[in-house]
Amino acid sequence: MKRDDCPICDKPADPAFKPFCSRGCKDRDLLQWLGEGYRLPGASIDPDDATGAQSGLDRGDGPD
């Protein structure tokens, strides 16, 4: 895949939809994000241990 190819189908990117080649590939990528198709690997957690384990941002603590 060249740098200017669509990350979904490897066709040349269209400037109107960059980095994608079409509206269809752009929408397909968005659906992957919304459907949790893209995930980062991480350690498994035990749901019983996760109660109350919120990050500062989840509690409303801003980055101020």
Residue frames as a rotation matrix with the C-alpha (Angstrom) as fourth column:
MET 1
0.580 0.814 0.000 0.00
0.814 -0.580 0.000 0.00
0.000 0.000 -1.000 0.00
LYS 2
-0.413 -0.653 0.635 1.38
0.626 -0.710 -0.324 3.36
0.662 0.263 0.702 -1.02
ARG 3
-0.862 0.009 -0.507 0.96
0.414 -0.564 -0.714 6.36
-0.293 -0.826 0.482 1.23
ASP 4
-0.729 0.586 -0.354 -1.79
-0.642 -0.764 0.056 7.78
-0.238 0.269 0.933 -1.02
ASP 5
-0.666 0.514 -0.540 -3.86
-0.014 0.716 0.698 4.59
0.746 0.473 -0.469 -1.16
CYS 6
0.232 0.864 0.447 -7.17
-0.711 -0.162 0.684 4.08
0.664 -0.477 0.577 0.61
PRO 7
-0.658 -0.523 0.542 -6.61
-0.753 0.426 -0.502 2.25
0.032 -0.738 -0.674 3.94
ILE 8
0.114 0.793 0.599 -9.79
-0.623 0.526 -0.578 0.20
-0.774 -0.307 0.554 3.36
CYS 9
0.823 0.373 0.428 -9.46
0.077 0.674 -0.735 -1.06
-0.563 0.638 0.526 -0.23
ASP 10
-0.085 -0.991 0.100 -6.00
0.436 0.054 0.898 0.10
-0.896 0.120 0.428 -1.44
LYS 11
0.396 0.222 0.891 -7.40
0.904 -0.263 -0.337 2.10
0.160 0.939 -0.304 -4.38
PRO 12
-0.650 -0.645 0.403 -5.93
0.582 -0.763 -0.282 5.58
0.489 0.052 0.871 -5.02
ALA 13
-0.365 0.481 -0.797 -7.26
0.740 -0.370 -0.562 8.16
-0.565 -0.795 -0.220 -2.55
ASP 14
0.099 0.501 0.860 -9.70
0.795 -0.559 0.234 10.79
0.598 0.660 -0.454 -3.78
PRO 15
-0.825 -0.496 0.270 -8.90
0.264 -0.761 -0.592 14.32
0.499 -0.417 0.759 -2.54
ALA 16
-0.172 0.851 0.496 -12.59
-0.565 -0.497 0.659 14.83
0.807 -0.167 0.566 -1.66
PHE 17
0.845 0.529 -0.077 -12.52
-0.285 0.567 0.773 11.85
0.453 -0.631 0.629 0.74
LYS 18
-0.024 -0.979 -0.202 -8.83
-0.186 0.203 -0.961 11.71
0.982 0.014 -0.187 1.67
PRO 19
-0.461 -0.887 -0.041 -7.39
-0.752 0.365 0.549 9.43
-0.472 0.283 -0.835 2.99
PHE 20
-0.141 0.500 0.854 -10.16
0.182 0.861 -0.474 7.27
-0.973 0.088 -0.213 1.51
CYS 21
-0.939 -0.210 0.271 -11.07
0.276 0.006 0.961 6.66
-0.203 0.978 0.053 -2.15
SER 22
-0.504 0.839 0.205 -14.82
0.133 -0.159 0.978 7.15
0.853 0.521 -0.032 -1.80
ARG 23
-0.182 0.579 0.795 -17.70
-0.885 -0.449 0.124 7.97
0.429 -0.681 0.594 0.50
GLY 24
0.722 0.492 -0.486 -18.35
-0.315 0.860 0.402 4.22
0.616 -0.137 0.776 0.86
CYS 25
0.054 -0.785 -0.616 -14.89
0.576 0.529 -0.623 3.49
0.816 -0.321 0.481 2.29
LYS 26
-0.697 -0.248 0.673 -15.10
-0.286 -0.764 -0.578 6.57
0.658 -0.595 0.462 4.52
ASP 27
0.200 0.876 0.439 -18.45
-0.892 -0.023 0.452 5.37
0.406 -0.482 0.777 5.90
ARG 28
0.633 -0.027 -0.773 -17.16
0.085 0.996 0.035 1.80
0.769 -0.088 0.633 6.27
ASP 29
-0.464 -0.875 -0.138 -14.29
0.357 -0.042 -0.933 3.10
0.811 -0.483 0.332 8.41
LEU 30
-0.529 0.352 0.772 -16.68
-0.713 -0.679 -0.179 5.13
0.461 -0.645 0.610 10.57
LEU 31
0.580 0.800 -0.154 -18.87
-0.618 0.556 0.556 2.07
0.530 -0.227 0.817 11.10
GLN 32
0.162 -0.617 -0.770 -15.81
0.414 0.751 -0.515 0.11
0.896 -0.235 0.377 12.25
TRP 33
-0.817 -0.475 0.327 -15.15
-0.041 -0.517 -0.855 2.75
0.576 -0.712 0.403 14.92
LEU 34
-0.252 0.809 0.532 -18.79
-0.912 -0.382 0.148 2.96
0.322 -0.448 0.834 16.00
GLY 35
0.717 0.556 -0.420 -19.19
-0.449 0.830 0.331 -0.82
0.533 -0.049 0.845 16.09
GLU 36
0.519 -0.623 0.586 -15.99
-0.698 0.087 0.711 -1.23
-0.493 -0.778 -0.390 18.13
GLY 37
0.981 -0.191 0.038 -14.34
0.169 0.742 -0.649 -3.05
0.095 0.643 0.760 15.24
TYR 38
0.128 -0.961 0.246 -11.10
0.006 -0.247 -0.969 -1.21
0.992 0.126 -0.026 15.97
ARG 39
0.986 0.165 0.014 -9.76
-0.022 0.047 0.999 -2.11
0.164 -0.985 0.050 19.38
LEU 40
0.092 -0.977 0.193 -6.47
-0.747 -0.196 -0.635 -1.68
0.658 -0.085 -0.748 21.16
PRO 41
0.205 -0.052 -0.977 -5.11
0.356 0.934 0.025 -4.71
0.912 -0.353 0.210 22.97
GLY 42
-0.148 -0.244 0.958 -5.01
-0.776 -0.572 -0.265 -4.48
0.613 -0.783 -0.105 26.72
ALA 43
-0.973 -0.229 -0.040 -5.05
-0.140 0.715 -0.685 -6.50
0.186 -0.660 -0.728 29.86
SER 44
-0.169 0.941 -0.292 -8.29
0.312 0.332 0.890 -8.26
0.935 0.060 -0.350 30.71
ILE 45
-0.740 -0.004 0.673 -10.13
-0.578 -0.507 -0.639 -6.94
0.343 -0.862 0.373 33.73
ASP 46
-0.730 0.547 -0.410 -12.36
0.657 0.726 -0.203 -8.69
0.186 -0.418 -0.889 36.19
PRO 47
-0.173 0.729 0.663 -15.77
0.189 -0.636 0.748 -6.94
0.967 0.255 -0.028 36.19
ASP 48
0.670 0.412 -0.617 -15.99
0.646 0.086 0.759 -7.38
0.366 -0.907 -0.209 39.98
ASP 49
-0.092 -0.806 -0.584 -12.71
0.907 -0.310 0.285 -5.49
-0.411 -0.504 0.760 40.43
ALA 50
-0.638 -0.189 0.747 -13.72
0.644 -0.662 0.383 -2.73
0.422 0.725 0.544 38.00
THR 51
0.485 0.874 0.028 -16.48
0.708 -0.412 0.573 -1.25
0.512 -0.258 -0.819 40.18
GLY 52
0.898 -0.085 -0.431 -15.43
0.235 -0.735 0.636 2.18
-0.371 -0.672 -0.640 41.33
ALA 53
-0.104 -0.990 0.093 -12.27
0.612 0.010 0.791 2.10
-0.784 0.139 0.605 39.23
GLN 54
0.824 0.427 0.372 -12.93
0.560 -0.515 -0.649 5.26
-0.086 0.743 -0.663 37.24
SER 55
-0.294 -0.895 0.336 -10.33
0.904 -0.374 -0.208 7.48
0.311 0.242 0.919 35.70
GLY 56
-0.639 -0.022 -0.769 -10.18
0.454 -0.818 -0.354 11.13
-0.621 -0.575 0.532 36.71
LEU 57
-0.926 0.308 -0.219 -11.93
-0.367 -0.601 0.710 12.18
0.087 0.737 0.670 33.51
ASP 58
-0.463 0.794 -0.393 -14.80
0.423 0.588 0.689 9.74
0.779 0.153 -0.609 34.18
ARG 59
-0.195 0.350 -0.916 -15.34
0.969 -0.074 -0.235 11.45
-0.150 -0.934 -0.325 37.54
GLY 60
0.794 0.498 0.347 -15.41
0.567 -0.813 -0.130 14.87
0.218 0.300 -0.929 35.89
ASP 61
0.403 -0.747 -0.528 -11.91
0.248 -0.466 0.849 15.87
-0.881 -0.474 -0.003 36.89
GLY 62
0.999 0.005 0.037 -10.72
0.037 -0.323 -0.946 17.95
0.008 0.946 -0.323 33.97
PRO 63
0.358 -0.932 0.054 -7.16
0.874 0.314 -0.370 18.32
0.328 0.180 0.927 32.77
ASP 64
0.778 -0.003 0.628 -7.03
-0.072 -0.994 0.084 21.78
0.624 -0.111 -0.773 34.38
